Amino acid sequence: MPSIAAGDATVHYEADGSGTGLVLVHGTQGSGATNWGHLVERFAGDRTVIRPDYSGSGRTADPGGPLTVETLAGQVAAAARDAVEGPVDVVGFSLGAVVAAAAAALHPGLVRRLVLVAGWPHTGDARQRLMFELWSDLARADFGLFNRMAMLTGFSPGFLEALGGRAIDAALAVSAPEPGMDRQIDLDLRVDIRGLLPAITAPTLVVGLAQDQIVPPSGPVALHEGIAGSRYVEIDSGHLVLHERPDELVETVRAFVLD
């Protein structure tokens, strides 16, 4: 697993395939492997698929302390530049969409096309703040409780019902906390990239999720409205679309970045 220094962090990433870079940015309590690993082969035939772990996840190490969106955007940019030459396409999920948008604004020559899945520009919605505050409390008290809450709210009711009790129990059993989950949740509560959105010039696709219980529908819509010339599409999925509707998400991303 290669690594690159970015500020005071050593950022680890994985890369597979060949060709133009496609950077996949994970969300809170995720990593390049857990969020994106099962989808790599769907892109690696056409692209070099790069999955960085930003601070708080995987083997990436830093001195600790509060995170900023700008710091994480710099880490993603450093991994992309280390892995391939030239501009890359960037796909971000959840907090990763916030980070990806910041990377496009702060490193405009790096990002060729941008896809933002279940992202938001500002944590101002009362329900979303309540969700993140509950995450923080549960993560400190008992990761098992946090994980059950995340699964309950991360998937749509229909998907969970179809999955069934045994599959749910099996999924919960293999999950483990990322080392800096608490720092990432703290950042979730402080997100505000509204001032960066006008600086995004890369062609952008914003993906909203019709049954998202974690990021309110207004979040992706606000990203779309704040990024000039962006497109907006919606997938009928809960927040964890990477696992609930992977085929539809992959086709949506491929249609935009490979056209």
VEXLO-265319 format. One record per residue: residue number from 1; residue in one letter; y, x, z of N, C-alpha, C in turn. Coordinates in steps of 0.001 Angstrom, whole numbers, padded with zeros to 6 digits. Layout:
    nr   rest      n_yy      n_xx      n_zz     ca_yy     ca_xx     ca_zz      c_yy      c_xx      c_zz
   NUM      a         Y         X         Z         Y         X         Z         Y         X         Z
...
end
This chain:
    nr   rest      n_yy      n_xx      n_zz     ca_yy     ca_xx     ca_zz      c_yy      c_xx      c_zz
     1      m   -001189    000849    000000    000000    000000    000000    001236    000883    000000
     2      p    002029    000911   -001079    003196    001796   -001149    004295    001342   -000193
     3      s    005244    002243    000080    006363    001926    000944    007601    002652    000455
     4      i    008758    002138    000898    010035    002726    000515    011003    002561    001682
     5      a    011832    003564    001920    012850    003457    002958    013986    002579    002455
     6      a    014424    001669    003318    015569    000808    003013    016378    000656    004290
     7      g    017519    001317    004369    018272    001334    005611    017454    001996    006692
     8      d    017289    001312    007821    016505    001884    008910    015077    001359    008936
     9      a    014643    000750    007835    013287    000187    007758    012431    000961    006771
    10      t    011127    000943    007016    010151    001402    006030    009464    000157    005506
    11      v    009741   -000171    004254    009313   -001438    003666    008024   -001225    002881
    12      h    006996   -001926    003277    005723   -001876    002560    005645   -003010    001549
    13      y    004994   -002733    000433    004821   -003762   -000587    003521   -003519   -001326
    14      e    003083   -004525   -002049    001929   -004407   -002928    002374   -004704   -004348
    15      a    001704   -004090   -005317    002038   -004311   -006724    000763   -004288   -007558
    16      d    000642   -005247   -008445   -000509   -005348   -009337   -000035   -005751   -010725
    17      g   -000829   -005389   -011740   -000507   -005764   -013101    000388   -004742   -013769
    18      s    000965   -005127   -014895    001846   -004236   -015643    002873   -005063   -016394
    19      g    003946   -004384   -016781    005010   -005058   -017509    006220   -005295   -016626
    20      t    007105   -006167   -017076    008314   -006512   -016340    007964   -006949   -014921
    21      g    008775   -006548   -013965    008498   -006875   -012579    008719   -008350   -012262
    22      l    007822   -008887   -011457    007954   -010234   -010899    007817   -010090   -009389
    23      v    008905   -010278   -008668    008936   -010074   -007224    008748   -011420   -006534
    24      l    007742   -011502   -005669    007426   -012727   -004944    007787   -012512   -003476
    25      v    008712   -013301   -002967    009267   -013081   -001628    008754   -014171   -000683
    26      h    008131   -013750    000403    007485   -014665    001340    008493   -015342    002267
    27      g    007998   -016321    003041    008829   -017039    003991    008562   -016627    005422
    28      t    009136   -017384    006366    008958   -017138    007791    007481   -017212    008171
    29      q    007047   -016303    009052    005657   -016264    009514    004701   -016170    008327
    30      g    005158   -015429    007321    004319   -015154    006168    004395   -013683    005822
    31      s    003709   -013306    004772    003766   -011947    004241    003489   -012043    002753
    32      g    003634   -010926    002068    003300   -010937    000650    001866   -011358    000414
    33      a    000968   -010949    001308   -000450   -011274    001150   -000745   -012726    001489
    34      t   -000262   -013203    002639   -000651   -014545    003077    000026   -015645    002275
    35      n    001257   -015417    001831    001937   -016437    001031    001537   -016383   -000436
    36      w    001404   -015184   -000979    001291   -015050   -002429   -000018   -014447   -002927
    37      g   -000835   -013886   -002035   -002012   -013143   -002482   -002946   -013940   -003371
    38      h   -003125   -015234   -003095   -004065   -016047   -003865   -003529   -016415   -005244
    39      l   -002255   -016097   -005520   -001657   -016447   -006811   -001385   -015230   -007694
    40      v   -001659   -014031   -007193   -001297   -012815   -007928   -001934   -012788   -009309
    41      e   -003222   -013082   -009391   -003910   -012983   -010684   -003361   -013957   -011708
    42      r   -002662   -014982   -011253   -002088   -015959   -012179   -000878   -015395   -012925
    43      f   -000326   -014305   -012416    000845   -013686   -013039    000590   -012266   -013532
    44      a   -000414   -011588   -012987   -000578   -010156   -013218   -000984   -009820   -014648
    45      g   -001461   -010804   -015406   -001782   -010526   -016798   -000561   -010290   -017660
    46      d    000606   -010757   -017180    001840   -010629   -017951    002890   -009755   -017273
    47      r    002767   -009551   -015975    003827   -008907   -015214    003273   -007939   -014175
    48      t    004152   -007033   -013719    003874   -006273   -012513    004299   -007152   -011339
    49      v    003338   -007608   -010564    003602   -008563   -009494    003812   -007800   -008191
    50      i    005006   -007887   -007634    005427   -007100   -006474    005594   -008043   -005291
    51      r    004922   -007721   -004174    005015   -008560   -002974    005471   -007709   -001792
    52      p    006784   -007667   -001548    007263   -006907   -000386    007083   -007687    000908
    53      d    006869   -006966    001998    006935   -007540    003342    008281   -007141    003927
    54      y    009155   -008104    004150    010421   -007741    004776    010246   -007651    006294
    55      s    011277   -007210    006981    011185   -006935    008420    010632   -008126    009186
    56      g    009684   -007822    010066    009023   -008849    010858    007666   -009226    010335
    57      s    007300   -008731    009149    006028   -009114    008533    005241   -007895    008076
    58      g    003922   -008061    008076    003029   -007040    007544    003206   -005696    008219
    59      r    003160   -004637    007414    003264   -003270    007936    004678   -002715    007861
    60      t    005635   -003515    007414    007017   -003054    007380    007510   -002831    008807
    61      a    008158   -001693    009027    008579   -001297    010374    010073   -001007    010401
    62      d    010714   -001402    011492    012118   -001087    011723    012354   -001013    013230
    63      p    013556   -000670    013675    013780   -000524    015117    013809   -001826    015891
    64      g    013761   -002971    015231    013855   -004247    015915    015280   -004764    015932
    65      g    015486   -005839    016665    016818   -006424    016748    016997   -007554    015754
    66      p    018132   -008246    015833    018377   -009394    014964    018370   -009011    013487
    67      l    017860   -009924    012670    017814   -009729    011227    019021   -010375    010570
    68      t    019373   -009874    009393    020389   -010523    008563    019803   -010759    007178
    69      v    020321   -011762    006514    019885   -012043    005152    020189   -010849    004248
    70      e    021353   -010237    004452    021746   -009105    003622    020778   -007934    003780
    71      t    020331   -007670    005018    019374   -006591    005252    018069   -006858    004533
    72      l    017555   -008076    004638    016286   -008409    003990    016427   -008374    002475
    73      a    017563   -008808    001961    017801   -008739    000516    017779   -007291    000036
    74      g    018352   -006390    000832    018322   -004971    000479    016917   -004411    000486
    75      q    016083   -004870    001414    014695   -004423    001461    013926   -004885    000227
    76      v    014119   -006136   -000162    013456   -006658   -001362    013919   -005878   -002595
    77      a    015214   -005626   -002687    015744   -004879   -003831    015175   -003465   -003875
    78      a    015061   -002824   -002724    014522   -001457   -002684    013075   -001422   -003141
    79      a    012272   -002387   -002717    010873   -002433   -003138    010765   -002665   -004639
    80      a    011600   -003555   -005172    011569   -003835   -006608    011908   -002593   -007411
    81      r    012934   -001877   -006997    013358   -000677   -007735    012327    000437   -007632
    82      d    011619    000490   -006497    010600    001518   -006332    009368    001222   -007178
    83      a    009085   -000053   -007370    007848   -000440   -008059    007950   -000378   -009570
    84      v    009097   -000734   -010125    009256   -000801   -011588    010655   -000351   -011975
    85      e    010814   -000060   -013245    012134    000241   -013782    012700   -001009   -014440
    86      g    014013   -001158   -014345    014680   -002242   -015042    014743   -003533   -014239
    87      p    015395   -004531   -014813    015554   -005819   -014118    014214   -006503   -013866
    88      v    014188   -007322   -012823    012983   -008046   -012431    013303   -009528   -012290
    89      d    012271   -010344   -012380    012380   -011749   -012013    012006   -011876   -010536
    90      v    012678   -012753   -009825    012459   -012888   -008388    012172   -014348   -008061
    91      v    011082   -014571   -007319    010706   -015907   -006857    010667   -015857   -005332
    92      g    011438   -016712   -004689    011456   -016750   -003235    011023   -018098   -002713
    93      f    010288   -018071   -001609    009792   -019291   -000977    010375   -019435    000424
    94      s    010996   -020587    000707    011519   -020914    002038    012561   -019867    002458
    95      l    012405   -019193    003608    013358   -018144    003947    013395   -017092    002851
    96      g    012278   -016886    002167    012258   -015964    001037    013162   -016401   -000101
    97      a    013373   -017707   -000256    014311   -018192   -001270    015741   -017855   -000875
    98      v    016042   -017957    000422    017360   -017559    000915    017581   -016073    000641
    99      v    016579   -015259    000950    016674   -013815    000736    016778   -013489   -000753
   100      a    015998   -014179   -001570    016035   -013941   -003018    017403   -014282   -003594
   101      a    017991   -015396   -003143    019323   -015767   -003621    020346   -014706   -003233
   102      a    020248   -014198   -002005    021165   -013144   -001569    020972   -011875   -002385
   103      a    019717   -011539   -002707    019453   -010353   -003521    020092   -010493   -004901
   104      a    020003   -011684   -005482    020606   -011901   -006802    022120   -011784   -006740
   105      a    022724   -012247   -005639    024173   -012168   -005495    024643   -010744   -005232
   106      l    023906   -010020   -004403    024332   -008691   -003958    023877   -007569   -004879
   107      h    022842   -007835   -005678    022303   -006831   -006618    022175   -007472   -007999
   108      p    023286   -007863   -008601    023238   -008684   -009828    022565   -008005   -011009
   109      g    022638   -006687   -011107    021993   -006001   -012214    020496   -005931   -012086
   110      l    019982   -006232   -010909    018548   -006126   -010662    017786   -007375   -011095
   111      v    018393   -008543   -010934    017668   -009807   -011092    017897   -010386   -012481
   112      r    016799   -010523   -013230    016855   -011079   -014577    016830   -012603   -014525
   113      r    015853   -013161   -013817    015757   -014606   -013594    015363   -014849   -012143
   114      l    015755   -016016   -011643    015623   -016304   -010218    015016   -017699   -010038
   115      v    013987   -017789   -009191    013378   -019074   -008847    013427   -019223   -007328
   116      l    014002   -020315   -006871    014189   -020568   -005441    013395   -021807   -005059
   117      v    012342   -021616   -004267    011425   -022692   -003898    011651   -023066   -002432
   118      a    012039   -024323   -002193    012207   -024830   -000825    013190   -023997   -000021
   119      g    014270   -023592   -000657    015295   -022823    000035    016455   -023698    000470
   120      w    017416   -023097    001144    018593   -023820    001605    019723   -022820    001813
   121      p    020984   -023244    001677    022088   -022299    001807    022670   -022176    003200
   122      h    022442   -023190    004067    023095   -023183    005383    022292   -024056    006337
   123      t    021984   -023507    007516    021233   -024275    008510    022218   -025118    009320
   124      g    022613   -026229    008729    023541   -027124    009398    022945   -028486    009678
   125      d    021843   -028807    008992    021188   -030092    009171    020590   -030192    010573
   126      a    020876   -031303    011282    020450   -031425    012674    018935   -031418    012815
   127      r    018230   -032088    011911    016774   -032136    012018    016169   -030762    011750
   128      q    016702   -030057    010766    016190   -028726    010472    016430   -027778    011641
   129      r    017586   -027865    012276    017853   -027026    013440    016877   -027356    014564
   130      l    016614   -028637    014772    015663   -029037    015812    014283   -028469    015519
   131      m    013890   -028486    014236    012595   -027936    013844    012513   -026451    014187
   132      f    013519   -025684    013797    013493   -024243    014048    013578   -023931    015541
   133      e    014345   -024708    016281    014399   -024503    017725    013037   -024769    018372
   134      l    012351   -025810    017903    011008   -026095    018416    010046   -024980    018026
   135      w    010138   -024488    016793    009329   -023337    016374    009516   -022186    017360
   136      s    010770   -021890    017671    011067   -020754    018543    010417   -020937    019913
   137      d    010554   -022134    020467    009971   -022401    021778    008444   -022314    021742
   138      l    007831   -022892    020721    006376   -022875    020615    005848   -021466    020374
   139      a    006548   -020702    019556    006103   -019329    019270    006099   -018484    020535
   140      r    007093   -018687    021405    007140   -017940    022666    006070   -018418    023642
   141      a    005796   -019715    023607    004876   -020286    024590    003414   -020106    024216
   142      d    003080   -020378    022952    001668   -020403    022553    001611   -020456    021033
   143      f    001144   -019360    020405    001112   -019338    018940    000201   -020426    018380
   144      g   -000859   -020764    019093   -001737   -021825    018626   -001004   -023145    018485
   145      l   -000132   -023454    019445    000668   -024678    019355    001636   -024601    018189
   146      f    002283   -023435    018024    003176   -023261    016879    002427   -023499    015570
   147      n    001239   -022932    015463    000487   -023012    014228    000086   -024451    013902
   148      r   -000296   -025196    014921   -000649   -026596    014704    000563   -027400    014253
   149      m    001708   -027126    014853    002936   -027809    014455    003305   -027456    013018
   150      a    003163   -026179    012669    003500   -025739    011317    002594   -026400    010282
   151      m    001321   -026548    010601    000417   -027199    009660    000720   -028696    009561
   152      l    001001   -029323    010683    001275   -030750    010697    002508   -031090    009871
   153      t    003536   -030268    009967    004773   -030540    009245    004844   -029822    007902
   154      g    003997   -028809    007697    004068   -028020    006467    003418   -028683    005279
   155      f    002394   -029490    005530    001693   -030177    004448    002055   -031654    004428
   156      s    001915   -032280    003287    002134   -033719    003199    001001   -034452    003907
   157      p    001242   -035666    004407    000187   -036416    005087   -001050   -036626    004226
   158      g   -000857   -036941    002957   -001998   -037167    002069   -002849   -035933    001878
   159      f   -002206   -034776    001781   -002949   -033532    001600   -003772   -033219    002848
   160      l   -003177   -033375    004019   -003904   -033106    005257   -005091   -034051    005416
   161      e   -004889   -035312    005082   -005979   -036277    005200   -007138   -035892    004290
   162      a   -006814   -035474    003057   -007853   -035075    002113   -008532   -033774    002541
   163      l   -007782   -032913    003196   -008340   -031634    003638   -009431   -031847    004684
   164      g   -009176   -032723    005633   -010195   -033040    006626   -010161   -032123    007837
   165      g   -010756   -032596    008921   -010688   -031905    010198   -011309   -030529    010202
   166      r   -012483   -030369    009585   -013152   -029063    009610   -012340   -028005    008880
   167      a   -011788   -028367    007717   -010989   -027406    006954   -009710   -027056    007699
   168      i   -009114   -028030    008360   -007909   -027766    009148   -008232   -026803    010285
   169      d   -009316   -027064    011009   -009708   -026179    012111   -009993   -024765    011610
   170      a   -010638   -024656    010456   -010945   -023333    009898   -009664   -022587    009529
   171      a   -008702   -023296    008955   -007435   -022661    008578   -006679   -022191    009819
   172      l   -006666   -022996    010849   -005978   -022622    012084   -006633   -021418    012736
   173      a   -007951   -021309    012616   -008686   -020243    013292   -008396   -018862    012720
   174      v   -008051   -018783    011431   -007865   -017470    010806   -006410   -017017    010829
   175      s   -005517   -017827    011313   -004097   -017478    011309   -003743   -016626    012526
   176      a   -002806   -015707    012310   -002325   -014842    013390   -000816   -014670    013235
   177      p   -000106   -014445    014326    001352   -014306    014212    001755   -013006    013537
   178      e    002796   -013080    012722    003402   -011864    012200    004159   -011175    013338
   179      p    004294   -009853    013291    004850   -009133    014443    006281   -009512    014791
   180      g    007066   -009924    013801    008459   -010270    014058    008769   -011726    013758
   181      m    007802   -012594    013974    008001   -014013    013705    009222   -014551    014447
   182      d    009395   -014153    015697    010513   -014660    016489    011849   -014245    015887
   183      r    011926   -013042    015343    013167   -012564    014710    013452   -013341    013438
   184      q    012411   -013684    012702    012602   -014449    011476    013046   -015879    011776
   185      i    012487   -016492    012813    012915   -017837    013198    014371   -017813    013659
   186      d    014744   -016778    014399    016137   -016631    014810    017058   -016588    013592
   187      l    016637   -015884    012545    017438   -015840    011330    017471   -017198    010641
   188      d    016359   -017916    010629    016354   -019268    010066    017498   -020106    010643
   189      l    017712   -019971    011941    018744   -020761    012614    020154   -020318    012250
   190      r    020300   -019090    011719    021636   -018550    011429    021959   -018471    009943
   191      v    021090   -019006    009089    021306   -018864    007644    022632   -019488    007219
   192      d    023393   -018726    006470    024589   -019247    005805    024932   -018332    004635
   193      i    024453   -018692    003464    024723   -017893    002256    025636   -018647    001297
   194      r    026338   -019634    001789    027202   -020425    000905    028223   -019567    000182
   195      g    028730   -018542    000853    029718   -017681    000230    029153   -016773   -000843
   196      l    027823   -016585   -000862    027202   -015717   -001864    026843   -016452   -003150
   197      l    026680   -017750   -003077    026160   -018486   -004231    027017   -018338   -005497
   198      p    028345   -018336   -005405    029133   -018182   -006649    028928   -016840   -007344
   199      a    028390   -015855   -006632    028170   -014532   -007234    026862   -014441   -007994
   200      i    026029   -015472   -007942    024743   -015438   -008643    024970   -015767   -010114
   201      t    024649   -014807   -010972    024836   -014984   -012415    023515   -015069   -013173
   202      a    022417   -014712   -012537    021112   -014773   -013212    020736   -016234   -013468
   203      p    020104   -016522   -014599    019575   -017872   -014811    018673   -018259   -013640
   204      t    018896   -019443   -013080    018245   -019818   -011823    017578   -021178   -011937
   205      l    016361   -021254   -011404    015639   -022515   -011260    015475   -022795   -009775
   206      v    015924   -023955   -009325    015764   -024375   -007934    014663   -025431   -007883
   207      v    013698   -025227   -007000    012550   -026131   -006868    012631   -026832   -005519
   208      g    012793   -028151   -005553    012747   -028952   -004346    011369   -029563   -004178
   209      l    011054   -029969   -002955    009735   -030517   -002640    009918   -031913   -002041
   210      a    009344   -032908   -002712    009633   -034299   -002378    009194   -034690   -000977
   211      q    008142   -034049   -000442    007620   -034436    000872    007824   -033339    001926
   212      d    008841   -032529    001721    009115   -031413    002641    009654   -031946    003964
   213      q    008966   -031636    005068    009410   -032036    006399    010087   -030900    007163
   214      i    010165   -029720    006543    010750   -028558    007210    012138   -028254    006653
   215      v    012258   -028158    005341    013556   -027982    004698    013970   -029340    004125
   216      p    015064   -029928    004579    015449   -031252    004095    015764   -031236    002605
   217      p    015589   -032363    001923    015858   -032413    000480    017254   -031920    000115
   218      s    018198   -032087    001030    019563   -031653    000741    019673   -030143    000588
   219      g    018715   -029385    001143    018793   -027929    001068    018693   -027387   -000352
   220      p    017574   -027653   -001062    017492   -027201   -002446    018589   -027795   -003336
   221      v    018958   -029045   -003093    020024   -029662   -003891    021332   -028899   -003703
   222      a    021628   -028507   -002462    022856   -027752   -002207    022813   -026377   -002879
   223      l    021640   -025748   -002903    021520   -024488   -003646    021824   -024713   -005119
   224      h    021210   -025735   -005686    021424   -026055   -007101    022911   -026304   -007387
   225      e    023546   -027072   -006543    024955   -027399   -006767    025858   -026186   -006577
   226      g    025426   -025229   -005784    026246   -024054   -005520    026071   -022918   -006509
   227      i    025027   -022990   -007353    024749   -021917   -008319    025055   -022433   -009709
   228      a    026082   -021914   -010293    026548   -022401   -011591    025460   -022280   -012647
   229      g    025243   -023361   -013393    024301   -023339   -014502    022845   -023404   -014101
   230      s    022543   -023562   -012819    021141   -023593   -012400    020472   -024886   -012838
   231      r    019141   -024822   -012914    018329   -026004   -013197    017665   -026456   -011892
   232      y    017308   -027735   -011838    016654   -028275   -010652    015419   -029065   -011071
   233      v    014298   -028799   -010405    013078   -029591   -010603    012517   -029919   -009224
   234      e    011662   -030930   -009174    011066   -031335   -007905    009565   -031470   -008067
   235      i    008835   -030988   -007069    007379   -031103   -007026    007018   -032030   -005867
   236      d    006065   -032911   -006086    005655   -033865   -005062    004692   -033180   -004101
   237      s    005255   -032475   -003129    004461   -031660   -002212    005159   -031558   -000877
   238      g    004379   -031225    000162    004961   -030790    001411    005506   -029383    001279
   239      h    006027   -028846    002377    006701   -027551    002338    005791   -026433    001842
   240      l    004531   -026455    002235    003631   -025352    001889    003033   -025544    000505
   241      v    003919   -025672   -000468    003521   -025936   -001852    002652   -024819   -002414
   242      l    002792   -023603   -001895    001987   -022477   -002366    000501   -022745   -002202
   243      h    000154   -023571   -001226   -001243   -023899   -000959   -001569   -025358   -001287
   244      e   -000577   -026225   -001228   -000825   -027640   -001493   -000852   -027953   -002989
   245      r    000091   -027404   -003740    000163   -027672   -005181    000345   -026361   -005944
   246      p   -000588   -025403   -005778   -000391   -024082   -006394   -000361   -024127   -007918
   247      d   -001195   -024942   -008530   -001234   -024979   -009991    000097   -025444   -010564
   248      e    000655   -026495   -009981    001926   -027013   -010480    003047   -026011   -010247
   249      l    003029   -025343   -009107    004064   -024344   -008843    003958   -023181   -009813
   250      v    002749   -022676   -010032    002570   -021549   -010952    003059   -021908   -012343
   251      e    002694   -023073   -012833    003120   -023473   -014176    004631   -023631   -014250
   252      t    005234   -024131   -013183    006691   -024269   -013148    007371   -022917   -013214
   253      v    006868   -021963   -012435    007443   -020617   -012431    007216   -019937   -013782
   254      r    006004   -019998   -014281    005695   -019334   -015547    006538   -019893   -016690
   255      a    006731   -021187   -016733    007515   -021800   -017806    008945   -021306   -017796
   256      f    009449   -020990   -016599    010852   -020551   -016508    010998   -019055   -016750
   257      v    010125   -018238   -016183    010336   -016793   -016293    009708   -016185   -017541
   258      l    008759   -016884   -018156    008083   -016329   -019324    008499   -016982   -020633
   259      d    009471   -017902   -020598    009841   -018565   -021868    010676   -017653   -022744
end
